[in-house]
Amino acid sequence: MQTLSPRILLIGLGRLGSHILDLLAQIPGIPVVLVGGRNLDYLHQRANLSLLAALQLGYTPDVSSAFIDLWNIEQTAEVIASFQPDLIVCAATLVQWEGTNTLPAPLAERLASAQMGPRLPFHLTLVYKLMQAVHATGRAIKVINTIYPDVVNPVLGKVGLAPTSGSGDLANNVPALRKAIAAQLHVPLEQVEVRLIMARYISYWLSRRSIANTPFHFTALVKGEDVTASLDVEAVFSQLPTTWKRIGGTVGRLMAATSAAIVCEGIVRKTGMITHAPGPNGLPGGYPVKVGEEVEIILPQQLSLEAAIHINEAGLRLDGIEKIEDNATVYFVEKNMTIFKEILGYECRRMPLSEVEYWAQELHAKYLALASRYQ
């Protein structure tokens, strides 16, 4: 009996989604990928690029494209039901924040200092619509959300629509940490593992500057044994923005795409591999996970799940997310939102999930009004 190939639906083929497609097309055993979006001509040509590059390397994936409009929940559900994916990967967001580069540098830097939290409406809106479409199919389909998953996923989890997991964020730092640990302890890289618990804010700055006095947990393992106490942890961390400094921004999304591809491979091939992921099973922040038939949280022995969640919730506050209520209402940190109020004239201290579209439109309009003054 011939085994059916796993089927992946990838929605959103921007900078991150394109990198993800390139990688998926070159993973043995993941040959069927449907790319969905609204610009069919672009989708067709970009899908062909990934397909032909994979063929050049000796892989034979089946990569195609289809029109999907996430704003139309019914239409999205119809495509999902027709394609019958084993896994959906969402890389769709309303606005890429790189647009602030058109503003004067001091203004853009001031906006960036508000961190990611106030921008949540941009990132939550389309994922929310996708999860409603998945629910409408009546099928149990695993979903990987690559868009601000350590906040988006727990918000949607409050209404029973959490994606299976997120990807990226803290996972992007693990290879460099392993290299630094192996060098300090003079052991083979293959013997080194780490266990991180940290929210996006900390994982973002980990590769850029000191994260002293921020909430996170770090355990280092060599051949399965905890060696954290024998490490100069500060020296390990200091190598990420120095020895192992990597390009960020648009080019740096390759690292996030790789982290997504690892989670995808683990799910569709049921490998049981251990990696890291944000927003697994609707939890806030990021955790070590075992990825196979399910996505299972793997914590160090000395740390409870309750303690890990507490660490991550504290990290979310540094990103501008005060709390997520059980009814999916998000409260934003006043300090972070004040920056948006001063610069954009935008203020949202409390956002029920039902209002996410309104606030996304409001924020976009405020930004366009500001940008028009500098054109």
PyMOL commands that set and color helices and strands:
alter all, ss='L'
color gray80, all
select helices_A, chain A and resi 15-24+40-56+73-83+97-102+105-112+117-137+149-157+169-185+189-191+200-206+228-230+233-238+249-269+280-282+305-318+334-344+353-372
alter helices_A, ss='H'
color red, helices_A
select strands_A, chain A and resi 7-11+32-37+62-67+87-90+142-145+165-166+192-197+217-222+225-226+273-278+286-291+295-297+321-324+330-332+350-351
alter strands_A, ss='S'
color yellow, strands_A
deselect
rebuild
show_as cartoon
